Amino acid sequence: MRITIFGATGLLGKALVQEWKDDEITGLSSKDADLRNAGQVAQAIKLSRPDWIVLAAAYTDVDGCEKNSQLAFEVNFRGAVNVAKAAKEFSSRLLFLSTDYVFDGAKTTPYETTDHMAPLSVYGRSKAQAEAALAELLPECCIVRTSWLFGRGGRCFPDTILKLAAEREEISVVDDQRGSPTYAPDLAQAIVQLCRKRANGIVHATNRGDCTWFQFARHLLANAGLATVIRPIRSDAMIRPAKRPSYSVLSPTSLERFGIMLPTWQNGVERYLKEIRSGQQISVPDATA
């Protein structure tokens, strides 16, 4: 297959390029094609003529989106529409990366793909509107929602925690928001499998299990062998521009229908730390069950 990846220089994009074997890959950055420019997007797809387009590019700074809603919607909504229109014009299939932040966190059991979207933030709203538009433009598109993405090669929660732990004797982390950390190479493997299986509709793809940010950080530091004291705090103790859902665990049912099961988030953390220690990419378990 021929695959075109928008956002190839981002955290997930780098993992996709690394993990995708035996297919012809075209990786694009914002310098190659600005999602906000429909002409640039169409030209990039015309040149690469992909069987599948993976739209992993987005404005993902949740607090930044709150401060600059116009940019958030230009990139995450209108940019996605530009890609979908070009995909339709050149008969390419589309896989779009979305987020757990399309939900409001009111549930206490994992969100299913059929649950009503009620985003709390500009970032969540921009992604939710993109989902709705893409489902109408390209009914056969695949929308993959994920959460709490981490890995080497980009900004992520573990990277921040490790840097703080190296500088401070004590750190505080929110303990009343629950989700599923997702290791970028594992998500990349799942996306490869979904494209090869010609998936469509909405799919939830995260590592197995769930935790709070505090539990995530505590497991990370314990496995890193760091003695930094970590203390749990409530969300209201940290004033941030964007409101986060208190519970955004995604059900794995939709992913398992395709015969795909990802490792636990704890396993992902351990491999992430091995990557950091080795300074290079390591082998990743196959995502298929």
N, C-alpha and C positions, 0 to 999 in steps of 0.2 A: 504493500500500500504506500501511497504518498501522503505524508502527514505535514501539515503546516501548523506550527505552534506560535501563537501570539503571546508575548510575555516570556520569551525563551531565556531572558537574562535574569528573571526573578527567581525567588526561592523554589517554587514549584516548577517553573520552566526549566531551570538547570537540572532538576531531578528527572524531568521528562526526557530531556535530551540524553542524559546519562543512562536511563533505564530502558529506553526504547531501542530494541534490537531488531534486525532483519527487515526494517522498513526504511523508506527514503524520507528523511527528516529535513524540513526547512524551518529553522528557528529564527523568529523575527523579534526585534526589540522595538521600542518606541521610535528609535532613530530610523529604523527600516520602514515603519508604517505607523503613523499616529492614528489611533483608533478614532479620534475626533474628525479625521479627514477621510470622508467616504471615498474620494478618488484614490488616495494612497492605499487604502484597504483593498479596494477592488483591483488595483493594479498588482498588488502583492499576491492576491489569490489567482489572478489571471496568469501570472508568471509561474507560480508553483503548481497550479492545477491539482490541488490535493483531493484525495478521496475523503479525508477527514481534516477538519479544522478544529484545533483545541484552543479555546479562548481562555488562557490563563492570565492574561494581562488585566489589571484593574487598579483603581486607586483604593488601596486597602488600609490606609491610615484612618482608623475609625474616628479618632478625635479630630484629625485634619479634615475629614469629610464634613464634620459638624461645623467647622469654622469656614469651610469653602464648599458650600452645597452645590454651587454652580459647576465647579470642576468635577465634583463627585458624579453628578448626573451626566455631564458631558462625556466622561470616560466610561463609567459603569453602565449607564443606560443607553445613551445615544451611540456610544462607541460599539456596544454589543449589537445594537440594531444595524449599524453600518456593516458589521461582520456578517450578520444573518442575511442581509439583503444580497451581499456579494456571494455568500455561500449558495443562496438560492439561484442567483444568476449563473453560476458556474457549476451547478449540480454537485456541490460538495456537502457532505454531512457535517454537522456541527456538534461539538461537545462544549458546553459552557460551564465554567466554574462559578458556583454560587456559595452561599454561606448559611450557617446556623442563625445568623443575626437577622434573618427574615422573620424569626419568631420572637414573641414577647416574653417568653420564659415563664408563663403562667402555669404550664403543666408541671407535673412531678413524675411523669413517666416519659420514656423516649418519644420524641416527635416522629410521626410517620410522614411519608411524602404527601399524604392527603390532608394533613392538618392545615388549618387556615393560617395564612401568613398575616402577621401583625407586627411589623418591625418597629423598634423603639428609636432608632437612630437614622440619620441621613444616609449613612452607609447601607444599612439594612433596607431602607426604602428604595435606594438606587438599584440595588440588586433585585429586590422584589419586582419592581417595575420592569426591569430587564427580563426577568423570567416570564412575566405575563406577555410581553411584546414578542419574545422569541417563540413562545408556544403558539402564538397566533401566526407569526410569519413562517415558521418552520415547524409544523406539527410533529415531524419526525426527529427533531433535535433531542439531544440528551443533556439534561441539566443535572449537574453533580453538585450537591451541597456537601460542604465539608466544614471542619471546625478546628480552631486552635492549632493551626499549621506550624510546624517547626522543622528545622533542619539546618545543615550547613549552607553557607553561601548567601545569607541574607538576614535581615533583622527578624528576630523571633524571641519569644518569651524566655526560653532557656539561655539564649545568648546574653540577654539582659541580666538574668539572675546570676549567671556565672561571673559576669563583669562586676556586678554589685558585691558579690561574695568575696571577690578578690580585693575589694577596696574597703569593705566595712566588716565590723565584728558582728553586727546584727542587722537584719533586714526584716521588713514587714510585708506580708503578701495577703491579698484578699482571700477570704475563706467562705464567702457566701455566694459565689458564682460557680456553677457546676457545668462541665462539658466534657468533651472527649478530645484529648490531645491527639494530633495526627502527624505522623512522621512523613515528610515529603516524599522520600523514595517509595514508601508503602502506598501512598496515594497515587503516585506516578504509575506504579505497577497495576493498580486497580484500573486506572484510566486506559492504559494499554489494553487490558483485557476487555474492558467495556467497548472500546472501538473495534476490536477484533470480533466481538460478539454482535456487532451492529446494534448496540443498545439504543433505546430511545426512552423518552419520558423522564421523570424525576428519579434520581438515585441518591441515597444518602451514603457517603463513603467516609468513614473515620476509622481510626484504630479502635479495637475492642476495649470496653471498659470505660469508666468515667471517673472524674475526680474534681476537686476544687483547684483553683490556682495555687492555693497554699499547699495542698497535697502534691500537686505537680512539682512545685519548687522543692518541697521536702524530699521527695523521691530522687529528684535530680541531684541535689547536694549530697545526699547520703551515698549515692552511687559514684559521685565524683570524688568522694573521700574528703569533703570540705567540712570544717568544724564550725562554720558560720552559724550563729544562732538565727533561727527563722521564727517569726511570730505571726500568728493569724490575726487579721483585722477585718472589720466590716467594710463593705463598699462605700458606705456613707462617710467613712473616715478619709476617703480619697476623693477629692473634688475633681471630676473629669468632665469635659464638655459633652461627651456622648454617653447616654445611658446604655448599659449592657443588660441582656437578659440574665436573670438569676439562675435559670435552668435552660440549657440548650443542647441536651444530649440528643443525638440523632439515632433513630432505630436502624439497625443493620439489615432489616428484613428485605428491603429493596435491592441491596447489594448481593445478598445471599441468593436471591432468585436467579442471579446470573452465575451462581457457583463460585462466588468470590468471597473469601473471608480474610480479613486483615489480622495481623498479629496484635497483641495487646499494646496499649500505649506504653506500659512499663518496658516491654521488649524494645519498642522504638527508642525510648530514652537511653537504654543501655547501648544500642547500636550507634546512636547519635554521639554519645560520649566516646565510643571507640573510634569513630570517625575523627573527632577532634584530636584525640591522642595520636592517631596515626598520621593525621594531616592529609588523608586521601580518602576517596570513596571506598566503601567496602561492599561485599556481596550482600544482597537483600533476599530474604525468602520469597518464593513465588507467591503471588497474591491469590492464586486459585486454590480452592479447597481440595 
